[in-house]
Amino acid sequence: MTAVKVCGLMTPADVALVNRVHPDYAGFVLAAGRHQVSPKHALALAAGLAAGITPVAVVVAPDLDQLAKLRPGITTVQLHRPAAPSLVAALHALGFTVFARVTAEQPTTTADLALLDAGDGSGQTLDWHHLPRVNRPLMLAGGLDGGNVQAAIACTHPALVDASSRLETKGRKDAAKVQAFVVAVRETERNFSDVKR
Ligand SMILES: O=C(O)c1ccccc1N[C@@H]1O[C@H](COP(=O)(O)O)[C@@H](O)[C@H]1O
């Protein structure tokens, strides 16, 4: 089963939208960029998520003290750069689930999921036919949307797919695009169950 994450939530309206569509994960970007929210704002938004949607803090330059203060409201961290085993161990010791970026040059990680992405919320896709072999369940990101995610899943069999910028219109999350993405992922599951039966 492929889980689904919608990332780059910035407003209560974004939270209300994901509560209707119900992905497995919702991401709040603490890293600099157009989706950045403060840790305090991320915690306030995360508190509004429906039961069953796990909040994720997305960081590029992790600050352990800052991350520790996210608990217990946010207990999953997405390290958007390859992470040293000591950092992952420190986060695990604090009780975090850790998703960490890997690359073709550095394809292994001690995190819980290995994240492959083409950019930093850039909407660029990877070449799914030539991904590096990773040593943990795959989290696939980069330019995914309702129109391409089924092909991406068929090609790469990820544990988790993640999307942000292609689910937007004029820089804001678009209800129809977010819904199309989540439904497309759920639909792959139904198709697979049909085949199994
Ligand atoms: O969105 C950002 O501004 C961002 C900044 C720094 C690191 C990651 C960022 N975004 C995350 O990148 C992936 C893929 O995004 P996209 O679908 O290609 O736009 C996702 O986790 C974003 O939240």
The ligand as a Tripos MOL2 file, in Angstrom:
@<TRIPOS>MOLECULE
LIG
   23    24     1     0     0
SMALL
NO_CHARGES

@<TRIPOS>ATOM
      1 O1          8.3640   23.6820   -0.5720 O.co2     1 LIG1
      2 C1          9.4160   24.2160   -0.2470 C.2       1 LIG1
      3 O2          9.5390   25.4380   -0.2450 O.co2     1 LIG1
      4 C2         10.5890   23.3870    0.1840 C.ar      1 LIG1
      5 C3         11.7100   24.0330    0.6660 C.ar      1 LIG1
      6 C4         12.8050   23.3060    1.0790 C.ar      1 LIG1
      7 C5         12.7890   21.9090    1.0170 C.ar      1 LIG1
      8 C6         11.6780   21.2480    0.5420 C.ar      1 LIG1
      9 C7         10.5670   21.9600    0.1200 C.ar      1 LIG1
     10 N1          9.4480   21.3400   -0.3930 N.pl3     1 LIG1
     11 C8          9.2030   19.9430   -0.4030 C.3       1 LIG1
     12 O3          9.7430   19.2800   -1.5350 O.3       1 LIG1
     13 C9          8.9530   18.1150   -1.8260 C.3       1 LIG1
     14 C10         8.5450   18.0570   -3.2790 C.3       1 LIG1
     15 O4          7.8170   19.1810   -3.6340 O.3       1 LIG1
     16 P1          7.1250   19.3800   -5.0990 P.3       1 LIG1
     17 O5          5.9290   18.4780   -5.1450 O.co2     1 LIG1
     18 O6          8.1430   19.0520   -6.1400 O.co2     1 LIG1
     19 O7          6.7400   20.8200   -5.0960 O.co2     1 LIG1
     20 C11         7.7720   18.2110   -0.8530 C.3       1 LIG1
     21 O8          8.0480   17.4770    0.3170 O.3       1 LIG1
     22 C12         7.7400   19.6820   -0.5720 C.3       1 LIG1
     23 O9          7.0320   20.0310    0.5760 O.3       1 LIG1
@<TRIPOS>BOND
     1     1     2 2
     2     2     3 1
     3     2     4 1
     4     4     5 ar
     5     4     9 ar
     6     5     6 ar
     7     6     7 ar
     8     7     8 ar
     9     8     9 ar
    10     9    10 1
    11    10    11 1
    12    11    12 1
    13    11    22 1
    14    12    13 1
    15    13    14 1
    16    13    20 1
    17    14    15 1
    18    15    16 1
    19    16    17 2
    20    16    18 1
    21    16    19 1
    22    20    21 1
    23    20    22 1
    24    22    23 1
@<TRIPOS>SUBSTRUCTURE
     1 LIG1         1 GROUP 0 **** ****
